[in-house]
């Protein structure tokens, strides 16, 4: 998978660079931070020759152009602007991404919600976000929590690939598909320099405490008030601790660990592994015949995408002694099991548990695609 820069080195380190198809929602009311993130994002796209577009909902195109440079495409989505109609704006963004996937920054989900109503604004996002993802464009979306509300943000979170929230100069990774599960919930302190720069530092102790408290509450189905009663502190103290704004005393942590029947290490040290592991399909368009989608033995399953040219044969990248699953996505494929050689059509699945998969062969004069999945 090709990864590209956000234009901010610390953001690249945080997210592991950007992945084509990423829709990153920035949940923040810190306007200067959002502006700097968008500036760097668009400027990096222009620097690397990638089509870059900015959707303005309040600022004039001339003002945005002065900020980003004349090469940036500015879509005027203000009430009097050419792209004020949501259907026209949606069509323009999708067609531009289809023609040349690039970068787009949308500066105002909250403005859309105020102007069109929350349901229509959410509908716009839930249609455009998946289309940009499928076409391989990268998008930044502004989503101020105070203006949009938690319910709106939660619906956005379900659809998008990445959500990063800022509160009181601290960043928390709420969602980050395609990245290590340990990243989710991490807390970072953000600083703005005098030179338009952005610096990010990990909040190790406070971040671990906040993450641990939130995880324990979720596992035990407790509210912040419930946890506060067990800890002997106020609900506000728990809320601030989860947000990484303050710590809790050792006596409080000891009392809480006794009430919950866990060790302090469980409060501070456990890493949430996530509820699922996402393997994105290959977008590189390169010549790779076997692309590892999920290749971490700790996950229990490993998955490979296998591309076969016309009448081409191939074999698994490694010998596997356990269960193997072959799923044909397209074409007509003959699978070699040593003695048996079944032929599979698109949509067919084969589970080999006693004999190994030796190889596969495309029987047609057009490309075929299959998935090879093994259980460790």
QUIDAHU-V834413 format. One record per backbone hydrogen bond with DSSP energy under -1.0 kcal/mol. NH is the residue of the N-H (numbers start at 1). CO is the residue of the C=O. E is the energy in kcal/mol with one decimal. If there is no record, write none. Layout:
BEGIN
nh=NH co=CO e=E
nh=NH co=CO e=E
END
This chain:
BEGIN
nh=4 co=18 e=-2.6
nh=12 co=8 e=-2.2
nh=13 co=9 e=-2.3
nh=14 co=10 e=-2.0
nh=15 co=11 e=-2.7
nh=16 co=12 e=-1.7
nh=17 co=12 e=-1.7
nh=18 co=4 e=-3.4
nh=22 co=19 e=-2.7
nh=24 co=139 e=-3.1
nh=25 co=162 e=-2.6
nh=26 co=141 e=-2.9
nh=27 co=164 e=-2.4
nh=28 co=26 e=-1.0
nh=31 co=29 e=-1.3
nh=34 co=30 e=-2.0
nh=35 co=31 e=-2.5
nh=36 co=32 e=-2.2
nh=37 co=33 e=-2.5
nh=38 co=34 e=-2.5
nh=39 co=35 e=-2.7
nh=40 co=36 e=-2.5
nh=41 co=37 e=-2.2
nh=42 co=38 e=-2.7
nh=43 co=39 e=-2.8
nh=44 co=40 e=-2.2
nh=45 co=41 e=-1.5
nh=46 co=42 e=-2.4
nh=47 co=43 e=-2.4
nh=48 co=44 e=-1.7
nh=49 co=46 e=-1.3
nh=50 co=45 e=-3.1
nh=53 co=103 e=-2.4
nh=54 co=73 e=-2.9
nh=55 co=105 e=-3.2
nh=56 co=75 e=-2.3
nh=64 co=60 e=-2.3
nh=65 co=61 e=-2.8
nh=66 co=62 e=-2.1
nh=67 co=63 e=-1.5
nh=68 co=64 e=-2.5
nh=69 co=65 e=-2.8
nh=72 co=69 e=-1.1
nh=73 co=52 e=-2.2
nh=75 co=54 e=-2.7
nh=77 co=56 e=-2.6
nh=77 co=75 e=-1.0
nh=81 co=78 e=-2.0
nh=83 co=76 e=-2.6
nh=84 co=81 e=-1.3
nh=89 co=85 e=-2.4
nh=90 co=86 e=-2.7
nh=91 co=87 e=-2.5
nh=92 co=88 e=-2.4
nh=93 co=89 e=-2.4
nh=94 co=90 e=-2.3
nh=95 co=91 e=-2.6
nh=96 co=92 e=-2.2
nh=97 co=93 e=-1.9
nh=98 co=94 e=-2.3
nh=99 co=95 e=-2.1
nh=100 co=96 e=-2.4
nh=103 co=51 e=-2.7
nh=104 co=138 e=-2.1
nh=105 co=53 e=-2.1
nh=106 co=140 e=-3.1
nh=107 co=55 e=-2.0
nh=109 co=142 e=-1.7
nh=112 co=108 e=-2.0
nh=113 co=109 e=-2.4
nh=114 co=110 e=-2.0
nh=115 co=111 e=-2.3
nh=116 co=112 e=-3.5
nh=117 co=113 e=-1.3
nh=121 co=117 e=-2.3
nh=122 co=118 e=-2.8
nh=123 co=119 e=-2.3
nh=124 co=120 e=-2.2
nh=125 co=121 e=-2.1
nh=126 co=122 e=-2.8
nh=127 co=123 e=-1.1
nh=128 co=124 e=-2.6
nh=129 co=125 e=-2.7
nh=131 co=127 e=-1.2
nh=132 co=128 e=-2.7
nh=133 co=129 e=-2.2
nh=134 co=130 e=-2.5
nh=135 co=131 e=-1.9
nh=137 co=132 e=-2.0
nh=138 co=102 e=-2.5
nh=139 co=22 e=-2.4
nh=140 co=104 e=-2.3
nh=141 co=24 e=-2.3
nh=142 co=106 e=-2.2
nh=143 co=26 e=-2.2
nh=148 co=144 e=-1.8
nh=149 co=145 e=-3.2
nh=153 co=149 e=-2.0
nh=154 co=150 e=-2.4
nh=155 co=151 e=-1.7
nh=156 co=152 e=-2.0
nh=157 co=153 e=-2.6
nh=158 co=154 e=-1.5
nh=159 co=156 e=-1.0
nh=160 co=156 e=-2.3
nh=162 co=23 e=-2.0
nh=163 co=175 e=-2.3
nh=164 co=25 e=-2.5
nh=165 co=172 e=-2.8
nh=166 co=27 e=-3.0
nh=167 co=170 e=-2.5
nh=170 co=167 e=-1.0
nh=171 co=188 e=-3.6
nh=172 co=165 e=-2.8
nh=173 co=186 e=-1.6
nh=174 co=163 e=-2.0
nh=175 co=163 e=-1.8
nh=177 co=161 e=-2.7
nh=179 co=176 e=-1.4
nh=183 co=180 e=-1.8
nh=185 co=173 e=-3.8
nh=186 co=183 e=-2.0
nh=188 co=171 e=-2.9
nh=189 co=201 e=-3.7
nh=190 co=169 e=-2.4
nh=191 co=199 e=-2.8
nh=193 co=197 e=-1.6
nh=199 co=191 e=-2.8
nh=201 co=189 e=-2.6
nh=203 co=187 e=-2.3
nh=204 co=202 e=-1.2
nh=207 co=203 e=-1.8
nh=208 co=204 e=-2.2
nh=209 co=205 e=-2.2
nh=210 co=206 e=-2.8
nh=211 co=207 e=-2.5
nh=212 co=208 e=-2.4
nh=213 co=209 e=-2.6
nh=214 co=210 e=-2.1
nh=215 co=211 e=-2.3
nh=216 co=212 e=-2.6
nh=217 co=213 e=-2.4
nh=218 co=214 e=-2.0
nh=219 co=215 e=-2.6
nh=220 co=216 e=-2.4
nh=222 co=217 e=-2.5
nh=227 co=223 e=-2.3
nh=228 co=224 e=-2.2
nh=229 co=225 e=-2.0
nh=230 co=226 e=-1.8
nh=231 co=227 e=-2.1
nh=232 co=228 e=-1.5
nh=233 co=228 e=-2.1
nh=238 co=234 e=-1.5
nh=239 co=235 e=-2.5
nh=240 co=236 e=-2.6
nh=241 co=237 e=-2.1
nh=242 co=238 e=-2.7
nh=243 co=239 e=-1.6
nh=244 co=241 e=-1.1
nh=245 co=240 e=-3.0
nh=253 co=249 e=-2.4
nh=254 co=250 e=-2.7
nh=255 co=251 e=-2.4
nh=256 co=252 e=-2.4
nh=257 co=253 e=-2.6
nh=258 co=254 e=-1.9
nh=259 co=255 e=-2.1
nh=260 co=256 e=-2.3
nh=261 co=257 e=-1.2
nh=262 co=257 e=-2.2
nh=267 co=263 e=-1.1
nh=268 co=264 e=-2.4
nh=269 co=265 e=-3.6
nh=291 co=305 e=-3.3
nh=293 co=303 e=-2.1
nh=294 co=303 e=-2.0
nh=299 co=296 e=-2.1
nh=300 co=297 e=-1.5
nh=302 co=374 e=-2.6
nh=303 co=294 e=-2.2
nh=304 co=372 e=-2.1
nh=305 co=291 e=-3.0
nh=306 co=370 e=-3.2
nh=307 co=289 e=-3.0
nh=308 co=368 e=-2.8
nh=311 co=364 e=-2.2
nh=312 co=309 e=-2.1
nh=314 co=360 e=-2.6
nh=324 co=352 e=-2.3
nh=325 co=373 e=-3.4
nh=326 co=350 e=-2.8
nh=327 co=371 e=-2.5
nh=328 co=348 e=-2.1
nh=329 co=369 e=-2.3
nh=330 co=369 e=-2.0
nh=333 co=344 e=-2.7
nh=334 co=361 e=-3.0
nh=335 co=342 e=-2.9
nh=336 co=359 e=-2.7
nh=337 co=340 e=-3.0
nh=339 co=337 e=-1.3
nh=344 co=333 e=-3.7
nh=347 co=328 e=-3.2
nh=348 co=345 e=-2.4
nh=350 co=326 e=-2.4
nh=352 co=324 e=-3.1
nh=358 co=336 e=-2.8
nh=359 co=336 e=-1.3
nh=360 co=314 e=-2.4
nh=361 co=334 e=-2.2
nh=362 co=312 e=-3.0
nh=363 co=332 e=-2.9
nh=368 co=308 e=-2.8
nh=369 co=330 e=-2.1
nh=370 co=306 e=-2.3
nh=371 co=327 e=-3.0
nh=372 co=304 e=-2.4
nh=373 co=325 e=-3.2
nh=374 co=302 e=-2.6
nh=375 co=323 e=-2.0
nh=376 co=300 e=-2.4
END
